[in-house]
Amino acid sequence: MDGTSASDAAFWTRARRHMLRYGGEFVPFVAARAEGSFVYDAAGRRVLDFTSGQMSAILGHSHPEIVALVRDQIGRLDHLFSSMLSEPVVALAESLARHVPTLPKTMLLTTGGEANEAAIKIAKLVTGGWEVVGFAQSWHGMTGGAAAATYKAGRRGYGPQAIGSFAIPAPHSYRPRFGGIDWQAELDDAFELVDRQSTGNLAAFIAEPVLSSGGILELPRGYLAALKRKCEERGMLLILDEAQTGLGRTGTMFAFQHDGVTPDLLVLSKTLGAGLPLACVMTSEAIEQKAYERGFLFYTTHVNDPLPAAVGVKVIEIVERDRLAARAAALGARLRQGLEGLMARHDCIGDIRGRGLLLGMEFVADRRSKRPDEKLSDRVTDRALELGLSANIVRAGSSGGVMRIAPALTASEGEIDLGIEILDRAIADVARR
Ligand SMILES: Cc1ncc(COP(=O)(O)O)c(C=O)c1O
């Protein structure tokens, strides 16, 4: 849309007339192009993208190698009949299996919700159960089974969710539910409740290793191993949803490697295509075999399509070659230090948390009560955008005053520092008003 910008009244008149609203208000910035860590409007005004688009563009925007790959691939092999395989698809499955040798079987899909849907269906089919447990602060997607396991937002107003959907609270280091109770006791208690409610048909637990939409809640060390044991004791499968944490963002290729716990099903999306629509489900030979024997059907238009698969192969190649997981750890340490500097200067910041380049900054009314200050975090977000930084609160549903920060893994040190500087100014401006 040449000639449009945020101030272009005609653009917004057309947008208001035709755009269906799906997550509150639209951001008052009209992107015309994006490159690296920046998004630009038609007038050339640039905004530093501290959320990697929708927590996906780990290589920054329009990475030259991805641009070249897509241009070439689309002219050779784009989309196929859903039962037809091709070289990029098998190459991506191979490449993923090199990283997770115990989960060598892969199917490629398009979005995170869809891939979680497939993982949940596999778990149901293979276990014979149909009850699914998730965290009470989770986000797994907007489609049926994924939405039934999403407790962060979006449950009201749509009628019944899948029967057999249970939630347990995720541990919260900054705001524990019960003072003096450790996470193991909380987990034991939660599963006791699950067991009381279950009709004996537990199929799976689905978890994000760092709950992102839930407010950047990192599972404490040892928690995933304990959760896996709970699953094994009940014949449930553990599904890990690494939509945001996969492909290096938290400092290891996958977040579960930090804990040394391999799930039964690993779901990747967002970061796998580095911003382009690509997702996958990975599982073991035994689970795949059983699902196959029981007639597993998840036949979609874009399953195992060659164009996005080729993108995935290139994304993994770049993440490995440029050691982007290690870079996320190093840049994350720099970002954290910067945010802790802000916390030292601004009383309204109650907590900094997260891992690698997936960090959260929580705004509170005061540090004693730790009462979340959602209005303040909204105002800082708005002011930061005016000053040239997009670092967003969770837009769909209440974020509890937590600003999520997830820059591209390819960001420069200077860009990390620039983001901190803009946040500093934005917080000071809002506090002054
Ligand atoms: C952890 C997690 N899983 C799944 C999803 C859903 O992915 P999609 O929006 O691609 O369906 C999201 C989206 O934010 C997510 O954060």
The ligand as a Gaussian input file, in Angstrom:
#p B3LYP/6-31G(d) Opt

LIG

0 1
 C        3.018000     -21.944000      22.568000
 C        2.070000     -21.759000      21.420000
 N        1.521000     -22.830000      20.860000
 C        0.673000     -22.730000      19.827000
 C        0.327000     -21.505000      19.320000
 C       -0.650000     -21.430000      18.200000
 O        0.018000     -21.291000      17.007000
 P       -0.769000     -20.770000      15.724000
 O       -1.216000     -19.397000      16.052000
 O        0.288000     -20.831000      14.645000
 O       -1.866000     -21.705000      15.476000
 C        0.884000     -20.356000      19.868000
 C        0.518000     -19.035000      19.319000
 O        0.774000     -18.006000      19.875000
 C        1.780000     -20.487000      20.951000
 O        2.312000     -19.413000      21.528000

